[in-house]
Amino acid sequence: MRDVYDVAIVGMGAVGTATGFLLTEFTNVQSVLFLEKESSAGQIASDRRTNSQTRHPFGGELNYTPDVMKAIKRYSDMIPSYANSKYGRGYDILRHTKSGMVLAVGKSEKDYLRKKFHDTVKPVFPNAELMEDKEEIAKLEPYIVRGRKPDEEIGIIKLQADIVDFGELARSFEENALQHQDKKIHVKFNTKVKRIQEVSDGYDLRIRNGGSFSARYLVVSAGSYTLSFAKQLGLGGDYVAFPVEGKFYTSPSVINGKVYTFQEEGVPFAATHADREWDGAVTRYGPTATPTLMFEKNRPDIREFIDNLDPVLLHTVVSKKAIRNIMIKNIAYSLPGGGRHLFWKYEARKIVPSIPYSDLKPAPEFGGVRTLGINKRTREVKLGEFTLPEVPRDGVNICANMAPSPGASGSLGIAYKNVAKITKALRLEFDDEKFTKVFGKLPVV
């Protein structure tokens, strides 16, 4: 006789574990199964070594539209609410930095910065400030002024920035979910799902060792592999995965918080930024953004790459000028030998003019892979997260979350949307009053 769970969650990054936490804490779900191929939660995209530890949007990502920025802010503001609640106590999840800013260098960038400040940032972040006085800027971040040419104009948007250990966040979600001993909550690590099949009463999940699990509702939050699993179930046929690798450089610690440079609107990657590392030991610069054969860092998957090949990948890079130029530039930064010098000259020194070349070191211990979704019909590159099916369908009890950056920042908001669909499909009850006591008003679904 098959043992059927109410909900199975594939992938225990920040989004998957947040979904499990909200389900177990705020609904009357009776059984939840977590499946994770790694040995613990938060080990791939959510690990703080693979991302910039930024709680997005802090206002420095000028590639976001105001609507996107507002939506992400509402979701990301749930993280401090959680961290400061009884659920987050005892976990080292969130730290405030001494500064946060987006930097413009030169007259044309400053003009762009002013426009984006008034049109995009200030309406969402009312406490943001536009600053152009070098002496005042130096009080926040001395090294972005030190060594700069006297006639070189700079300006900043001053913001509050937080850093988040999203791996720790994921592990706290898992541990809080497991507190419900009155429910059947099981976690299976080192368990790789190979195949998912729809059956009469839900979904069967076949794992690598030949075993299987079953569930009435399925949540797939498996990072770069989410789209592949969705296609096994007849979803996401209009999409192709676009894996992009991010790499970092480090220097001795010279930045107090976060210094972002600006990116044009609609580009699905943040521009180079300098970040204080979690422990303050180094300043991290990056990430670069280059196409890759890998779906996870240092793990080539030729079969998955071949299955994902589609002419739209090349068409997107070639036809979209902004993306093409960024790809070419970042490929150059990744070249052996000269890439480091180019990155130092055109990126690191733009932020820290006095940084010696010898101080800038490749940091292979940092960085990871993010997979964007490209719509094959419209050629649209999805900016941030989306969930398949995009339009709910009766009888399709699946949430397949594509959640590249800034997905972890919105993990609780994405999870809330998942849970809203699950409660409706399984006729569960959601405790609105209990939820709002922790997180404030309910997110828009």
CORNOR-V671846 format. One record per pair of residues at least 24 apart in sequence whose C-alpha atoms are under 10 Angstrom apart, sorted by sequence separation. I is the first residue (numbers start at 1). J is the second residue. If there is no record, write none. Layout:
BEGIN
I	J
I	J
END
This chain:
BEGIN
5	29
6	30
7	31
8	32
9	33
10	34
11	35
12	36
17	41
55	79
131	155
132	156
248	272
250	274
252	276
253	277
256	280
397	421
398	422
421	445
5	30
6	31
7	32
8	33
9	34
10	35
11	36
12	37
16	41
17	42
55	80
130	155
131	156
132	157
244	269
248	273
249	274
250	275
255	280
258	283
260	285
385	410
397	422
420	445
5	31
6	32
7	33
8	34
9	35
10	36
11	37
12	38
16	42
130	156
131	157
248	274
250	276
254	280
257	283
258	284
259	285
260	286
291	317
384	410
385	411
416	442
417	443
4	31
5	32
6	33
7	34
8	35
9	36
10	37
11	38
13	40
14	41
15	42
101	128
129	156
130	157
131	158
250	277
253	280
254	281
255	282
256	283
387	414
398	425
412	439
416	443
417	444
418	445
4	32
5	33
12	40
13	41
14	42
100	128
101	129
102	130
103	131
104	132
129	157
130	158
252	280
253	281
254	282
255	283
334	362
386	414
397	425
416	444
417	445
4	33
12	41
13	42
14	43
101	130
128	157
129	158
130	159
193	222
252	281
253	282
254	283
255	284
373	402
385	414
392	421
396	425
397	426
413	442
414	443
416	445
11	41
12	42
13	43
14	44
101	131
128	158
129	159
203	233
251	281
252	282
253	283
254	284
372	402
373	403
387	417
395	425
413	443
11	42
12	43
13	44
14	45
15	46
127	158
128	159
250	281
251	282
252	283
253	284
371	402
372	403
373	404
387	418
394	425
412	443
413	444
414	445
12	44
13	45
14	46
127	159
128	160
197	229
250	282
251	283
252	284
370	402
371	403
372	404
413	445
11	44
13	46
14	47
126	159
127	160
196	229
249	282
250	283
251	284
370	403
371	404
372	405
12	46
13	47
125	159
195	229
196	230
198	232
249	283
250	284
251	285
370	404
371	405
122	157
125	160
194	229
196	231
197	232
198	233
249	284
250	285
369	404
370	405
101	137
121	157
193	229
196	232
197	233
198	234
248	284
249	285
250	286
290	326
291	327
195	232
196	233
248	285
249	286
289	326
290	327
121	159
195	233
247	285
248	286
249	287
288	326
289	327
290	328
55	94
101	140
117	156
247	286
248	287
249	288
288	327
289	328
290	329
291	330
54	94
60	100
61	101
62	102
99	139
100	140
101	141
117	157
246	286
247	287
248	288
289	329
290	330
291	331
53	94
59	100
60	101
61	102
99	140
100	141
103	144
114	155
116	157
246	287
247	288
248	289
288	329
289	330
290	331
53	95
58	100
59	101
60	102
98	140
99	141
113	155
114	156
245	287
246	288
247	289
288	330
289	331
290	332
58	101
59	102
60	103
98	141
110	153
113	156
114	157
245	288
246	289
247	290
287	330
288	331
290	333
58	102
109	153
110	154
111	155
113	157
244	288
245	289
246	290
288	332
289	333
290	334
106	151
107	152
108	153
109	154
110	155
244	289
245	290
246	291
288	333
289	334
106	152
107	153
109	155
110	156
243	289
244	290
245	291
246	292
288	334
105	152
106	153
107	154
243	290
244	291
245	292
105	153
106	154
107	155
243	291
244	292
245	293
104	153
105	154
106	155
242	291
243	292
244	293
245	294
62	112
66	116
70	120
104	154
105	155
242	292
243	293
244	294
245	295
62	113
65	116
69	120
70	121
73	124
103	154
104	155
105	156
242	293
243	294
244	295
245	296
246	297
69	121
73	125
103	155
104	156
243	295
244	296
245	297
63	116
66	119
67	120
70	123
71	124
102	155
103	156
104	157
242	295
243	296
267	320
62	116
65	119
66	120
70	124
101	155
102	156
103	157
241	295
269	323
62	117
65	120
66	121
69	124
70	125
101	156
102	157
103	158
267	322
268	323
271	326
288	343
64	120
65	121
66	122
69	125
100	156
101	157
102	158
266	322
267	323
60	117
63	120
64	121
66	123
67	124
100	157
101	158
102	159
265	322
266	323
269	326
286	343
59	117
62	120
66	124
100	158
101	159
264	322
285	343
316	374
323	381
62	121
99	158
100	159
101	160
263	322
267	326
285	344
320	379
61	121
99	159
100	160
101	161
316	376
319	379
59	120
60	121
99	160
100	161
286	347
313	374
320	381
59	121
98	160
99	161
100	162
243	305
285	347
286	348
312	374
58	121
59	122
97	160
98	161
99	162
242	305
285	348
312	375
313	376
316	379
57	121
96	160
97	161
98	162
241	305
284	348
312	376
315	379
316	380
59	124
96	161
97	162
311	376
312	377
316	381
58	124
59	125
95	161
96	162
97	163
242	308
285	351
310	376
313	379
57	124
58	125
95	162
96	163
240	307
241	308
242	309
312	379
57	125
94	162
95	163
96	164
240	308
241	309
242	310
59	128
94	163
95	164
239	308
240	309
241	310
297	366
58	128
93	163
94	164
95	165
224	294
225	295
240	310
242	312
243	313
297	367
298	368
93	164
94	165
224	295
225	296
239	310
240	311
241	312
242	313
272	343
297	368
298	369
92	164
93	165
94	166
223	295
224	296
240	312
241	313
242	314
296	368
297	369
92	165
93	166
223	296
239	312
240	313
274	347
295	368
296	369
297	370
91	165
92	166
93	167
94	168
242	316
273	347
274	348
294	368
295	369
296	370
93	168
94	169
272	347
273	348
285	360
294	369
295	370
296	371
92	168
93	169
228	304
271	347
272	348
284	360
285	361
294	370
295	371
91	168
92	169
93	170
273	350
274	351
283	360
284	361
285	362
292	369
294	371
91	169
93	171
272	350
273	351
274	352
284	362
285	363
291	369
292	370
93	172
225	304
228	307
272	351
284	363
287	366
288	367
290	369
291	370
292	371
88	168
91	171
92	172
228	308
286	366
287	367
289	369
291	371
88	169
91	172
227	308
286	367
287	368
289	370
80	162
90	172
284	366
89	172
244	327
247	330
80	164
88	172
246	330
79	164
87	172
88	173
83	169
87	173
247	333
261	347
79	166
82	169
247	334
87	175
88	176
83	172
87	176
261	350
79	169
261	351
82	173
249	340
260	351
259	351
259	352
163	257
249	343
162	257
163	258
249	344
60	156
161	257
162	258
255	351
60	157
160	257
161	258
251	348
255	352
59	157
60	158
160	258
161	259
250	348
254	352
59	158
60	159
159	258
249	348
59	159
60	160
159	259
58	159
59	160
60	161
158	259
254	355
269	370
58	160
59	161
157	259
58	161
156	259
157	260
252	355
269	372
57	161
58	162
156	260
251	355
268	372
56	161
57	162
156	261
251	356
55	161
56	162
251	357
54	161
55	162
56	163
251	358
252	359
54	162
55	163
56	164
251	359
252	360
53	162
54	163
55	164
250	359
251	360
252	361
53	163
54	164
55	165
144	254
249	359
250	360
251	361
52	163
53	164
54	165
55	166
143	254
144	255
249	360
250	361
251	362
52	164
53	165
54	166
142	254
143	255
163	275
249	361
250	362
251	363
51	164
52	165
53	166
141	254
142	255
143	256
163	276
165	278
248	361
249	362
250	363
268	381
51	165
53	167
141	255
142	256
163	277
164	278
248	362
249	363
250	364
267	381
268	382
269	383
48	163
51	166
140	255
141	256
144	259
163	278
247	362
248	363
249	364
266	381
267	382
268	383
269	384
48	164
49	165
140	256
141	257
247	363
248	364
249	365
250	366
266	382
267	383
268	384
48	165
49	166
50	167
140	257
141	258
247	364
248	365
249	366
266	383
46	164
47	165
48	166
49	167
141	259
247	365
248	366
249	367
46	165
47	166
48	167
247	366
248	367
46	166
47	167
48	168
246	366
247	367
248	368
45	166
46	167
47	168
246	367
247	368
45	167
46	168
47	169
245	367
246	368
247	369
42	165
43	166
44	167
46	169
47	170
245	368
246	369
42	166
43	167
46	170
244	368
245	369
246	370
42	167
43	168
244	369
245	370
41	167
42	168
243	369
244	370
245	371
40	167
41	168
42	169
43	170
243	370
244	371
41	169
42	170
43	171
242	370
243	371
244	372
41	170
42	171
241	370
242	371
243	372
40	170
41	171
42	172
241	371
242	372
243	373
40	171
41	172
240	371
241	372
242	373
41	173
42	174
240	372
241	373
242	374
41	174
239	372
240	373
241	374
40	174
41	175
239	373
240	374
241	375
238	373
239	374
240	375
269	404
270	405
238	374
239	375
240	376
268	404
269	405
270	406
236	373
238	375
239	376
268	405
269	406
237	375
238	376
239	377
236	375
237	376
238	377
239	378
240	379
242	381
34	174
238	378
239	379
241	381
238	379
239	380
240	381
239	381
239	382
227	371
32	177
224	369
226	371
227	372
32	178
41	187
116	262
223	369
224	370
225	371
227	373
40	187
223	370
224	371
40	188
41	189
113	261
116	264
223	371
224	372
21	170
39	188
40	189
113	262
116	265
224	373
30	180
38	188
39	189
40	190
112	262
15	166
18	169
21	172
22	173
25	176
31	182
32	183
33	184
34	185
35	186
36	187
37	188
38	189
39	190
236	387
14	166
17	169
18	170
21	173
24	176
25	177
30	182
31	183
32	184
33	185
34	186
35	187
36	188
37	189
38	190
39	191
109	261
112	264
236	388
13	166
14	167
17	170
18	171
20	173
21	174
24	177
25	178
30	183
31	184
32	185
33	186
34	187
35	188
36	189
37	190
38	191
109	262
235	388
236	389
13	167
14	168
15	169
16	170
17	171
18	172
19	173
20	174
21	175
22	176
23	177
24	178
25	179
29	183
30	184
31	185
32	186
33	187
34	188
35	189
36	190
37	191
38	192
235	389
236	390
12	167
13	168
14	169
15	170
17	172
18	173
19	174
21	176
22	177
24	179
25	180
28	183
29	184
30	185
31	186
32	187
33	188
34	189
35	190
36	191
37	192
100	255
234	389
235	390
13	169
14	170
17	173
18	174
20	176
21	177
24	180
29	185
35	191
36	192
37	193
99	255
100	256
101	257
102	258
103	259
104	260
105	261
13	170
14	171
16	173
17	174
20	177
21	178
34	191
35	192
36	193
98	255
99	256
100	257
101	258
102	259
103	260
104	261
105	262
231	388
12	170
13	171
14	172
15	173
16	174
17	175
18	176
19	177
20	178
21	179
35	193
98	256
99	257
100	258
101	259
102	260
103	261
104	262
230	388
12	171
14	173
17	176
18	177
21	180
24	183
97	256
98	257
99	258
100	259
101	260
102	261
103	262
230	389
13	173
14	174
17	177
24	184
97	257
98	258
99	259
100	260
101	261
102	262
227	387
244	404
12	173
13	174
24	185
96	257
97	258
102	263
226	387
227	388
235	396
241	402
243	404
12	174
226	388
233	396
235	398
236	400
20	185
233	398
235	400
221	387
220	387
220	388
230	398
230	399
35	205
37	207
103	273
230	400
37	208
102	273
229	400
230	401
35	207
101	273
230	402
226	399
227	400
226	400
227	401
12	187
100	275
226	401
227	402
226	402
12	189
45	222
46	223
99	276
223	400
224	401
225	402
226	403
6	184
7	185
8	186
9	187
10	188
11	189
35	213
44	222
45	223
97	275
98	276
217	395
218	396
219	397
220	398
221	399
222	400
223	401
224	402
5	184
8	187
44	223
45	224
97	276
217	396
218	397
219	398
220	399
221	400
222	401
223	402
224	403
5	185
11	191
33	213
217	397
218	398
219	399
220	400
221	401
222	402
223	403
224	404
5	186
10	191
11	192
33	214
97	278
216	397
217	398
218	399
219	400
220	401
221	402
222	403
223	404
10	192
11	193
33	215
215	397
216	398
217	399
218	400
219	401
220	402
221	403
10	193
32	215
95	278
31	215
94	278
223	407
32	217
33	218
34	219
35	220
37	222
36	222
35	222
202	395
201	395
202	396
203	397
7	202
8	203
10	205
51	246
202	397
203	398
6	202
7	203
8	204
50	246
51	247
52	248
202	398
219	415
4	201
5	202
8	205
50	247
51	248
4	202
5	203
50	248
60	258
62	260
198	396
4	203
20	219
49	248
60	259
61	260
62	261
63	262
64	263
198	397
219	418
4	204
19	219
58	258
60	260
61	261
62	262
63	263
64	264
65	265
219	419
59	260
60	261
61	262
62	263
63	264
64	265
65	266
148	349
2	204
19	221
60	262
61	263
62	264
63	265
64	266
147	349
148	350
16	219
60	263
61	264
62	265
63	266
64	267
148	351
219	422
15	219
16	220
17	221
54	258
61	265
62	266
63	267
64	268
148	352
149	353
217	421
218	422
8	213
15	220
16	221
62	267
63	268
64	269
144	349
147	352
148	353
217	422
8	214
9	215
15	221
16	222
52	258
63	269
64	270
144	350
145	351
146	352
147	353
148	354
216	422
7	214
8	215
14	221
15	222
16	223
63	270
144	351
145	352
146	353
147	354
5	213
6	214
7	215
8	216
9	217
10	218
11	219
12	220
13	221
15	223
61	269
62	270
63	271
143	351
144	352
145	353
146	354
147	355
217	425
3	212
4	213
5	214
6	215
7	216
8	217
9	218
10	219
11	220
12	221
13	222
61	270
62	271
143	352
144	353
145	354
146	355
216	425
217	426
2	212
3	213
4	214
5	215
6	216
7	217
8	218
9	219
10	220
11	221
12	222
13	223
60	270
61	271
142	352
143	353
144	354
216	426
2	213
3	214
4	215
5	216
6	217
7	218
8	219
9	220
10	221
11	222
12	223
60	271
141	352
143	354
144	355
2	214
3	215
4	216
5	217
6	218
7	219
8	220
9	221
10	222
11	223
61	273
143	355
2	215
4	217
5	218
9	222
10	223
60	273
11	225
11	226
10	226
10	229
52	273
54	275
52	274
53	275
52	275
53	276
52	276
53	277
52	277
53	278
52	278
49	277
48	277
49	278
48	278
52	284
52	285
52	286
51	286
52	287
51	287
50	287
170	408
169	408
173	412
167	408
170	411
166	408
169	411
165	408
166	409
164	408
105	350
164	409
166	411
104	350
105	351
50	297
103	350
104	351
103	351
45	296
44	296
45	297
44	297
72	384
72	385
52	366
49	364
50	365
51	366
52	367
68	383
49	365
50	366
51	367
68	384
49	366
50	367
51	368
48	366
49	367
50	368
51	369
47	366
48	367
49	368
50	369
51	370
64	383
47	367
50	370
63	383
64	384
47	368
45	367
46	368
45	368
44	368
45	369
44	369
45	370
79	408
76	406
79	409
82	412
76	407
78	409
79	410
75	407
76	408
77	409
78	410
79	411
75	408
76	409
77	410
78	411
79	412
72	406
75	409
76	410
78	412
79	413
72	407
75	410
76	411
77	412
78	413
73	409
74	410
75	411
76	412
77	413
72	409
73	410
75	412
76	413
72	410
74	412
75	413
71	410
72	411
74	413
75	414
73	413
75	415
72	413
75	416
71	413
72	414
56	405
57	406
56	406
54	405
55	406
56	407
87	438
54	406
55	407
56	408
57	409
85	437
86	438
52	405
55	408
56	409
57	410
85	438
51	405
54	408
55	409
56	410
84	438
85	439
51	406
53	408
54	409
55	410
53	409
81	437
82	438
51	408
81	438
82	439
45	403
81	439
45	404
46	405
80	439
81	440
45	405
78	438
79	439
46	407
78	439
45	407
46	408
77	439
78	440
45	408
46	409
77	440
75	439
78	443
74	441
74	442
75	443
74	443
75	444
74	444
71	443
71	444
16	401
15	401
15	402
15	403
14	403
7	397
8	398
9	399
10	400
18	408
22	412
7	398
9	400
21	412
15	407
18	410
19	411
23	415
27	419
14	407
15	408
18	411
19	412
22	415
23	416
26	419
29	422
14	408
15	409
17	411
18	412
19	413
21	415
22	416
29	423
13	408
14	409
15	410
16	411
17	412
18	413
19	414
20	415
23	418
27	422
28	423
14	410
15	411
16	412
18	414
19	415
22	418
23	419
27	423
14	411
15	412
18	415
19	416
22	419
23	420
29	426
13	411
14	412
15	413
16	414
17	415
18	416
19	417
20	418
21	419
29	427
30	428
15	414
16	415
19	418
20	419
23	422
28	427
29	428
14	414
15	415
18	418
19	419
23	423
28	428
29	429
14	415
15	416
18	419
27	428
28	429
29	430
16	418
27	429
28	430
15	418
26	429
27	430
28	431
26	430
27	431
23	428
25	430
26	431
27	432
23	429
25	431
26	432
23	430
26	433
22	430
26	434
27	435
25	434
26	435
25	435
22	435
7	422
6	422
7	426
6	426
END
